[in-house]
Amino acid sequence: MGKFTVLNHPLIQHKLTIIRQKDTGTNEFRQVVGEIAGLMVYEMTRDLPLEDVEIETPIGKSIQKQLSGKKPVIVPILRAGLGMVPGVLQMLPSARVGHIGMYRDEKTLKPHEYFFKMPPDIENRDCIIVDPMLATGGSANMAIGALKKRGATKIRLAVLVAAPDGVKHVQDENPDVDIYAAAEDEKLMSNGYIFPGLGDAGDRLFGTK
């Protein structure tokens, strides 16, 4: 079973409170979402492999550490996932960025894929899916399935707010995927929103409501 980790760093929790507030404006909301994403990926990547490299400092030659292997792929689920990308890239500036486009049927709450674009060698890279909300888990599972279908084997999911239903759904269908969240909220409401949540992340990021 993949692990579910709530990243309860004080800075993450403080910034999450800011974006939960209904009177937080678009500019601040967008900025703080990126900041949280950066802090999250910092915590999530403690196990990235390192290799020795010889460098020359102003004092002389030395053996030091650098990341080894292929650069990770950041995979935002469009459109709200885009808000997390700038913060992640501040921590991992050489990462590749793929995109998965999905929309949710407002009646059935089921996701539908309409766009997929990734680096050609994702089977050799760590894939980090980013999406602010893990509600029913439908979009996350579809994104994970889309990556696996193209050969990806090392997949993590990073969300800001998770509902217990969504966590269980992803763990049941994709037990090999680790989930990281800034918070696990109380419940999933009948309209598909998370309580207490932070509203519609996409609309708040892009000022469309």
Backbone as CSV, one residue per row, in Angstrom:
resi,resn,N_x,N_y,N_z,CA_x,CA_y,CA_z,C_x,C_y,C_z
1,MET,0.830,-1.197,0.000,0.000,0.000,0.000,0.869,1.253,0.000
2,GLY,0.612,2.151,-0.926,1.338,3.411,-0.953,1.059,4.214,0.305
3,LYS,2.026,4.983,0.721,1.848,5.750,1.959,1.098,7.046,1.682
4,PHE,0.368,7.489,2.695,-0.303,8.784,2.662,0.337,9.645,3.738
5,THR,0.928,10.765,3.326,1.668,11.617,4.241,1.094,13.022,4.244
6,VAL,0.730,13.503,5.429,0.334,14.900,5.584,1.575,15.676,6.004
7,LEU,1.959,16.639,5.190,3.169,17.424,5.439,2.810,18.592,6.360
8,ASN,2.997,18.370,7.654,2.504,19.336,8.637,3.566,20.332,9.096
9,HIS,4.475,20.689,8.180,5.455,21.725,8.507,4.706,23.011,8.873
10,PRO,5.149,23.730,9.898,4.437,24.950,10.318,4.230,25.966,9.199
11,LEU,5.216,26.143,8.323,5.054,27.106,7.230,3.976,26.664,6.253
12,ILE,3.907,25.368,5.986,2.873,24.848,5.100,1.500,25.085,5.716
13,GLN,1.366,24.783,7.005,0.069,24.948,7.654,-0.353,26.410,7.715
14,HIS,0.590,27.285,7.987,0.292,28.721,8.033,-0.192,29.225,6.667
15,LYS,0.525,28.850,5.611,0.169,29.317,4.273,-1.139,28.688,3.797
16,LEU,-1.409,27.462,4.219,-2.673,26.827,3.853,-3.854,27.593,4.453
17,THR,-3.703,28.081,5.659,-4.755,28.883,6.282,-5.045,30.135,5.461
18,ILE,-4.004,30.736,4.906,-4.192,31.947,4.087,-5.065,31.648,2.880
19,ILE,-4.793,30.559,2.165,-5.556,30.296,0.944,-6.941,29.711,1.236
20,ARG,-7.159,29.224,2.430,-8.508,28.755,2.788,-9.485,29.934,2.939
21,GLN,-8.988,31.074,3.336,-9.858,32.202,3.631,-10.531,32.723,2.364
22,LYS,-11.826,32.943,2.457,-12.601,33.321,1.275,-12.249,34.707,0.756
23,ASP,-11.698,35.581,1.616,-11.386,36.936,1.172,-9.958,37.084,0.656
24,THR,-9.212,35.984,0.550,-7.882,36.033,-0.066,-8.032,36.248,-1.569
25,GLY,-7.409,37.306,-2.086,-7.560,37.656,-3.494,-6.780,36.739,-4.421
26,THR,-7.055,36.871,-5.717,-6.452,35.998,-6.727,-4.927,36.058,-6.703
27,ASN,-4.358,37.247,-6.651,-2.911,37.391,-6.698,-2.241,36.690,-5.516
28,GLU,-2.756,36.943,-4.320,-2.170,36.322,-3.135,-2.414,34.819,-3.134
29,PHE,-3.612,34.405,-3.535,-3.922,32.979,-3.591,-2.938,32.253,-4.501
30,ARG,-2.723,32.813,-5.690,-1.821,32.197,-6.667,-0.386,32.122,-6.125
31,GLN,0.051,33.191,-5.510,1.416,33.228,-4.985,1.609,32.204,-3.877
32,VAL,0.656,32.131,-2.951,0.795,31.242,-1.798,0.658,29.778,-2.200
33,VAL,-0.199,29.479,-3.179,-0.281,28.099,-3.685,1.089,27.648,-4.194
34,GLY,1.766,28.519,-4.949,3.106,28.183,-5.431,4.089,27.981,-4.289
35,GLU,3.993,28.826,-3.262,4.902,28.694,-2.114,4.683,27.367,-1.393
36,ILE,3.422,26.992,-1.205,3.135,25.713,-0.548,3.671,24.552,-1.379
37,ALA,3.460,24.611,-2.690,3.938,23.536,-3.565,5.449,23.386,-3.472
38,GLY,6.167,24.501,-3.414,7.620,24.434,-3.284,8.046,23.793,-1.982
39,LEU,7.394,24.172,-0.891,7.708,23.572,0.408,7.371,22.081,0.413
40,MET,6.286,21.722,-0.236,5.895,20.314,-0.275,6.908,19.473,-1.029
41,VAL,7.336,19.949,-2.205,8.271,19.147,-2.999,9.621,19.045,-2.306
42,TYR,9.977,20.066,-1.546,11.206,20.001,-0.740,11.131,18.828,0.235
43,GLU,9.969,18.674,0.879,9.790,17.571,1.835,9.664,16.222,1.122
44,MET,9.026,16.215,-0.053,8.741,14.966,-0.755,9.968,14.314,-1.374
45,THR,10.997,15.099,-1.642,12.119,14.599,-2.452,13.339,14.235,-1.613
46,ARG,13.126,13.937,-0.358,14.248,13.578,0.514,14.954,12.300,0.070
47,ASP,14.257,11.459,-0.693,14.831,10.177,-1.091,15.373,10.175,-2.516
48,LEU,15.481,11.347,-3.152,16.049,11.365,-4.508,17.502,10.890,-4.462
49,PRO,17.923,10.083,-5.434,19.284,9.535,-5.412,20.341,10.588,-5.705
50,LEU,21.505,10.400,-5.100,22.641,11.300,-5.297,23.821,10.529,-5.868
51,GLU,24.723,11.260,-6.494,25.965,10.670,-6.980,27.113,11.623,-6.672
52,ASP,28.307,11.050,-6.627,29.503,11.870,-6.375,29.930,12.580,-7.656
53,VAL,30.415,13.796,-7.495,30.925,14.558,-8.629,32.130,15.369,-8.146
54,GLU,33.154,15.416,-8.983,34.331,16.216,-8.641,34.132,17.640,-9.138
55,ILE,34.308,18.594,-8.235,34.196,20.001,-8.595,35.445,20.737,-8.125
56,GLU,35.549,21.975,-8.558,36.650,22.800,-8.071,36.076,24.054,-7.435
57,THR,36.284,24.193,-6.155,35.862,25.387,-5.436,36.953,26.456,-5.583
58,PRO,36.722,27.674,-5.088,37.792,28.676,-5.123,39.041,28.251,-4.348
59,ILE,38.891,27.230,-3.499,40.020,26.760,-2.679,40.734,25.572,-3.295
60,GLY,39.997,24.725,-4.022,40.629,23.552,-4.617,39.597,22.505,-5.019
61,LYS,40.084,21.344,-5.512,39.210,20.280,-5.969,38.582,19.548,-4.784
62,SER,37.337,19.053,-5.022,36.604,18.383,-3.949,35.562,17.456,-4.553
63,ILE,35.256,16.371,-3.843,34.176,15.467,-4.235,32.921,15.881,-3.480
64,GLN,31.859,16.187,-4.221,30.604,16.606,-3.616,29.444,15.807,-4.216
65,LYS,28.222,16.139,-3.824,27.028,15.388,-4.240,26.181,16.189,-5.227
66,GLN,25.573,15.464,-6.160,24.572,16.062,-7.031,23.487,15.022,-7.309
67,LEU,22.318,15.485,-7.745,21.246,14.558,-8.087,21.672,13.678,-9.253
68,SER,21.317,12.402,-9.170,21.682,11.473,-10.243,20.440,11.022,-11.001
69,GLY,20.674,10.500,-12.191,19.576,9.978,-12.989,18.839,11.060,-13.763
70,LYS,17.759,10.642,-14.395,16.944,11.554,-15.193,16.233,12.559,-14.295
71,LYS,16.024,13.766,-14.818,15.306,14.785,-14.067,13.830,14.383,-13.926
72,PRO,13.200,14.714,-12.788,11.785,14.378,-12.601,10.881,15.093,-13.603
73,VAL,9.686,14.567,-13.742,8.653,15.207,-14.552,7.555,15.704,-13.616
74,ILE,7.258,16.995,-13.690,6.147,17.554,-12.946,4.915,17.471,-13.837
75,VAL,3.830,16.904,-13.314,2.644,16.641,-14.125,1.428,17.338,-13.510
76,PRO,1.161,18.590,-13.894,-0.058,19.232,-13.409,-1.289,18.692,-14.126
77,ILE,-2.355,18.480,-13.364,-3.648,18.167,-13.963,-4.312,19.504,-14.258
78,LEU,-4.564,19.758,-15.549,-5.141,21.036,-15.955,-6.578,21.147,-15.442
79,ARG,-6.962,22.367,-15.013,-6.117,23.538,-15.103,-5.513,23.923,-13.766
80,ALA,-6.174,23.504,-12.667,-5.766,23.979,-11.341,-4.348,23.553,-10.980
81,GLY,-3.903,22.400,-11.486,-2.561,21.941,-11.175,-1.477,22.891,-11.634
82,LEU,-1.792,23.725,-12.640,-0.811,24.695,-13.135,-0.370,25.659,-12.038
83,GLY,-1.248,25.931,-11.083,-0.903,26.863,-10.022,0.211,26.387,-9.120
84,MET,0.469,25.069,-9.096,1.506,24.516,-8.236,2.856,24.427,-8.937
85,VAL,2.856,24.528,-10.259,4.083,24.291,-11.024,5.196,25.300,-10.732
86,PRO,4.924,26.615,-10.698,6.031,27.556,-10.466,6.777,27.303,-9.160
87,GLY,6.051,26.971,-8.105,6.702,26.690,-6.825,7.560,25.444,-6.861
88,VAL,7.075,24.413,-7.571,7.861,23.182,-7.700,9.131,23.448,-8.507
89,LEU,9.004,24.236,-9.578,10.162,24.509,-10.421,11.204,25.374,-9.722
90,GLN,10.813,26.132,-8.719,11.805,26.866,-7.947,12.721,25.911,-7.199
91,MET,12.172,24.775,-6.771,12.966,23.761,-6.069,13.673,22.825,-7.047
92,LEU,13.020,22.543,-8.175,13.558,21.612,-9.179,13.572,22.303,-10.541
93,PRO,14.444,23.294,-10.726,14.396,24.100,-11.953,14.691,23.332,-13.230
94,SER,15.348,22.186,-13.130,15.657,21.410,-14.340,14.613,20.348,-14.644
95,ALA,13.575,20.279,-13.834,12.540,19.268,-14.059,11.839,19.503,-15.381
96,ARG,11.358,18.427,-15.979,10.508,18.528,-17.152,9.066,18.755,-16.672
97,VAL,8.239,19.292,-17.556,6.835,19.520,-17.211,5.955,18.902,-18.289
98,GLY,5.157,17.925,-17.881,4.146,17.353,-18.769,2.787,17.905,-18.391
99,HIS,1.769,17.613,-19.172,0.434,18.124,-18.887,-0.614,17.048,-19.156
100,ILE,-1.582,16.969,-18.254,-2.749,16.126,-18.462,-3.981,17.013,-18.326
101,GLY,-4.786,17.067,-19.388,-6.001,17.870,-19.360,-7.205,17.010,-19.053
102,MET,-7.982,17.425,-18.041,-9.200,16.702,-17.673,-10.296,17.690,-17.336
103,TYR,-11.515,17.300,-17.589,-12.644,18.081,-17.105,-13.592,17.138,-16.369
104,ARG,-14.338,17.719,-15.426,-15.240,16.908,-14.619,-16.683,17.138,-15.048
105,ASP,-17.388,16.053,-15.325,-18.810,16.136,-15.640,-19.538,16.620,-14.382
106,GLU,-20.205,17.756,-14.484,-20.827,18.354,-13.308,-21.976,17.519,-12.749
107,LYS,-22.537,16.638,-13.571,-23.641,15.798,-13.084,-23.139,14.512,-12.448
108,THR,-22.219,13.842,-13.135,-21.734,12.555,-12.620,-20.503,12.703,-11.741
109,LEU,-19.828,13.870,-11.815,-18.567,14.143,-11.106,-17.421,13.278,-11.620
110,LYS,-17.620,12.606,-12.753,-16.570,11.742,-13.300,-15.652,12.544,-14.223
111,PRO,-14.338,12.241,-14.199,-13.394,12.982,-15.040,-13.310,12.414,-16.453
112,HIS,-12.919,13.290,-17.383,-12.714,12.887,-18.774,-11.399,13.495,-19.259
113,GLU,-10.535,12.669,-19.842,-9.244,13.155,-20.339,-9.406,13.762,-21.724
114,TYR,-8.812,14.944,-21.937,-8.867,15.562,-23.258,-7.492,15.968,-23.786
115,PHE,-6.432,15.862,-22.959,-5.108,16.269,-23.417,-4.045,15.516,-22.638
116,PHE,-2.982,15.094,-23.334,-1.871,14.396,-22.679,-0.589,14.705,-23.444
117,LYS,0.386,15.282,-22.763,1.671,15.602,-23.389,2.785,15.424,-22.359
118,MET,3.715,14.514,-22.655,4.791,14.191,-21.722,6.125,14.081,-22.455
119,PRO,7.236,14.155,-21.723,8.521,13.791,-22.321,8.453,12.350,-22.821
120,PRO,9.224,12.000,-23.847,9.091,10.673,-24.453,9.604,9.525,-23.593
121,ASP,10.382,9.833,-22.548,11.019,8.767,-21.758,10.538,8.763,-20.316
122,ILE,9.236,8.911,-20.105,8.743,8.998,-18.726,8.939,7.693,-17.962
123,GLU,9.170,6.604,-18.682,9.423,5.343,-17.966,10.727,5.389,-17.175
124,ASN,11.600,6.323,-17.502,12.887,6.448,-16.816,12.926,7.613,-15.824
125,ARG,11.787,8.234,-15.575,11.769,9.425,-14.732,10.768,9.282,-13.580
126,ASP,11.065,9.969,-12.484,10.082,10.130,-11.424,9.008,11.092,-11.909
127,CYS,7.751,10.716,-11.755,6.635,11.573,-12.142,5.929,12.074,-10.886
128,ILE,5.799,13.384,-10.771,5.111,13.982,-9.629,3.860,14.682,-10.145
129,ILE,2.702,14.065,-9.913,1.432,14.664,-10.300,1.078,15.731,-9.273
130,VAL,0.672,16.918,-9.748,0.269,17.983,-8.836,-1.139,18.447,-9.180
131,ASP,-1.954,18.584,-8.136,-3.328,19.053,-8.271,-3.756,19.557,-6.899
132,PRO,-4.307,20.755,-6.802,-4.621,21.274,-5.470,-5.574,20.406,-4.646
133,MET,-6.547,19.772,-5.300,-7.592,19.068,-4.561,-7.613,17.580,-4.889
134,LEU,-7.734,16.765,-3.856,-7.999,15.329,-4.026,-9.366,15.088,-3.402
135,ALA,-10.402,15.128,-4.240,-11.782,15.044,-3.747,-12.287,13.605,-3.841
136,THR,-12.849,13.239,-4.993,-13.310,11.856,-5.160,-12.163,10.914,-5.478
137,GLY,-11.085,11.449,-6.015,-9.961,10.619,-6.458,-10.061,10.203,-7.907
138,GLY,-11.169,10.550,-8.575,-11.356,10.123,-9.955,-10.327,10.701,-10.904
139,SER,-10.082,12.006,-10.811,-9.103,12.633,-11.700,-7.696,12.118,-11.433
140,ALA,-7.355,11.956,-10.162,-6.026,11.456,-9.805,-5.814,10.057,-10.362
141,ASN,-6.801,9.190,-10.193,-6.657,7.825,-10.703,-6.572,7.799,-12.225
142,MET,-7.329,8.667,-12.882,-7.257,8.707,-14.342,-5.886,9.199,-14.801
143,ALA,-5.347,10.207,-14.104,-4.018,10.717,-14.442,-2.951,9.651,-14.213
144,ILE,-3.046,8.957,-13.092,-2.093,7.885,-12.803,-2.184,6.798,-13.869
145,GLY,-3.404,6.426,-14.228,-3.596,5.411,-15.261,-3.039,5.837,-16.599
146,ALA,-3.211,7.120,-16.943,-2.687,7.626,-18.211,-1.170,7.547,-18.244
147,LEU,-0.524,7.848,-17.122,0.939,7.765,-17.049,1.409,6.315,-17.122
148,LYS,0.745,5.446,-16.395,1.135,4.031,-16.397,0.976,3.425,-17.782
149,LYS,-0.075,3.831,-18.490,-0.325,3.305,-19.836,0.811,3.659,-20.788
150,ARG,1.490,4.786,-20.499,2.619,5.221,-21.335,3.952,4.769,-20.772
151,GLY,3.956,3.922,-19.739,5.193,3.317,-19.260,5.742,3.827,-17.952
152,ALA,5.126,4.851,-17.346,5.649,5.384,-16.090,5.476,4.361,-14.967
153,THR,6.489,4.254,-14.136,6.440,3.305,-13.019,6.685,3.974,-11.664
154,LYS,7.313,5.148,-11.673,7.605,5.847,-10.416,6.750,7.108,-10.354
155,ILE,5.635,7.004,-9.644,4.643,8.076,-9.631,4.330,8.487,-8.192
156,ARG,4.296,9.804,-7.954,3.851,10.353,-6.673,2.751,11.366,-6.957
157,LEU,1.901,11.566,-5.977,0.803,12.513,-6.097,0.921,13.549,-4.992
158,ALA,0.922,14.840,-5.365,1.006,15.936,-4.401,-0.247,16.794,-4.516
159,VAL,-0.964,16.954,-3.404,-2.183,17.764,-3.376,-2.123,18.696,-2.169
160,LEU,-2.871,19.784,-2.261,-2.937,20.682,-1.111,-3.908,20.160,-0.061
161,VAL,-5.107,19.807,-0.497,-6.169,19.381,0.416,-6.741,18.057,-0.076
162,ALA,-6.851,17.089,0.831,-7.353,15.767,0.472,-8.580,15.416,1.302
163,ALA,-9.572,14.825,0.655,-10.721,14.252,1.357,-10.437,12.778,1.619
164,PRO,-10.904,12.258,2.747,-10.666,10.835,3.046,-11.127,9.914,1.926
165,ASP,-12.252,10.245,1.282,-12.766,9.398,0.191,-11.761,9.311,-0.950
166,GLY,-11.176,10.454,-1.304,-10.225,10.481,-2.406,-8.960,9.707,-2.097
167,VAL,-8.472,9.848,-0.868,-7.280,9.109,-0.454,-7.526,7.610,-0.579
168,LYS,-8.669,7.161,-0.063,-8.992,5.734,-0.107,-9.134,5.246,-1.540
169,HIS,-9.780,6.058,-2.379,-9.993,5.659,-3.770,-8.660,5.465,-4.504
170,VAL,-7.735,6.393,-4.305,-6.424,6.275,-4.960,-5.651,5.090,-4.394
171,GLN,-5.679,4.927,-3.089,-4.942,3.805,-2.494,-5.515,2.462,-2.921
172,ASP,-6.828,2.391,-3.088,-7.441,1.132,-3.519,-7.067,0.790,-4.957
173,GLU,-7.076,1.802,-5.844,-6.830,1.544,-7.263,-5.352,1.577,-7.634
174,ASN,-4.562,2.353,-6.890,-3.134,2.495,-7.208,-2.302,2.406,-5.927
175,PRO,-2.223,1.208,-5.362,-1.532,1.043,-4.082,-0.024,1.271,-4.154
176,ASP,0.511,1.432,-5.356,1.945,1.670,-5.514,2.289,3.158,-5.575
177,VAL,1.299,4.026,-5.452,1.518,5.469,-5.566,1.448,6.122,-4.184
178,ASP,2.497,6.850,-3.820,2.504,7.597,-2.565,1.768,8.919,-2.744
179,ILE,0.999,9.296,-1.732,0.214,10.536,-1.757,0.754,11.471,-0.687
180,TYR,0.957,12.732,-1.071,1.400,13.762,-0.124,0.378,14.890,-0.143
181,ALA,-0.013,15.363,1.035,-0.998,16.431,1.132,-0.571,17.438,2.184
182,ALA,-0.998,18.685,2.005,-0.788,19.687,3.045,-1.793,19.498,4.170
183,ALA,-2.951,18.897,3.866,-3.959,18.642,4.897,-4.910,17.551,4.441
184,GLU,-5.401,16.767,5.391,-6.531,15.872,5.140,-7.746,16.511,5.799
185,ASP,-8.731,16.867,4.980,-9.893,17.578,5.494,-10.966,16.618,5.996
186,GLU,-12.038,17.220,6.499,-13.053,16.457,7.228,-13.844,15.500,6.353
187,LYS,-14.355,16.010,5.218,-15.247,15.146,4.431,-15.410,15.681,3.017
188,LEU,-15.991,14.825,2.177,-16.380,15.190,0.818,-17.888,15.406,0.818
189,MET,-18.309,16.575,0.352,-19.734,16.892,0.339,-20.407,16.296,-0.900
190,SER,-21.716,16.281,-0.903,-22.460,15.642,-1.993,-22.259,16.349,-3.330
191,ASN,-21.888,17.629,-3.305,-21.650,18.373,-4.543,-20.228,18.217,-5.064
192,GLY,-19.428,17.375,-4.409,-18.074,17.109,-4.869,-17.017,18.032,-4.285
193,TYR,-17.420,18.994,-3.464,-16.461,19.892,-2.824,-15.973,19.300,-1.506
194,ILE,-14.760,19.662,-1.141,-14.171,19.212,0.115,-14.523,20.208,1.206
195,PHE,-14.868,19.699,2.401,-15.145,20.563,3.554,-14.067,20.367,4.622
196,PRO,-13.482,21.449,5.188,-13.777,22.858,4.875,-13.158,23.342,3.569
197,GLY,-12.144,22.683,3.080,-11.607,22.955,1.753,-11.111,24.377,1.553
198,LEU,-11.098,24.781,0.281,-10.697,26.143,-0.060,-11.446,26.649,-1.293
199,GLY,-12.589,26.009,-1.579,-13.388,26.406,-2.732,-12.884,25.787,-4.023
200,ASP,-13.240,26.384,-5.138,-12.797,25.913,-6.450,-11.401,26.474,-6.711
201,ALA,-10.397,25.632,-6.633,-9.010,26.091,-6.740,-8.732,26.737,-8.092
202,GLY,-9.271,26.167,-9.165,-9.035,26.727,-10.497,-9.594,28.135,-10.625
203,ASP,-10.832,28.322,-10.189,-11.441,29.651,-10.264,-10.680,30.661,-9.407
204,ARG,-10.224,30.225,-8.243,-9.514,31.159,-7.359,-8.113,31.465,-7.869
205,LEU,-7.497,30.522,-8.540,-6.170,30.768,-9.119,-6.216,31.724,-10.293
206,PHE,-7.242,31.575,-11.124,-7.252,32.289,-12.397,-8.308,33.400,-12.461
207,GLY,-8.999,33.629,-11.341,-9.946,34.738,-11.283,-11.120,34.581,-12.215
208,THR,-11.603,33.334,-12.369,-12.684,33.093,-13.321,-14.043,32.960,-12.657
209,LYS,-14.117,33.335,-11.388,-15.416,33.299,-10.712,-15.424,34.316,-9.607
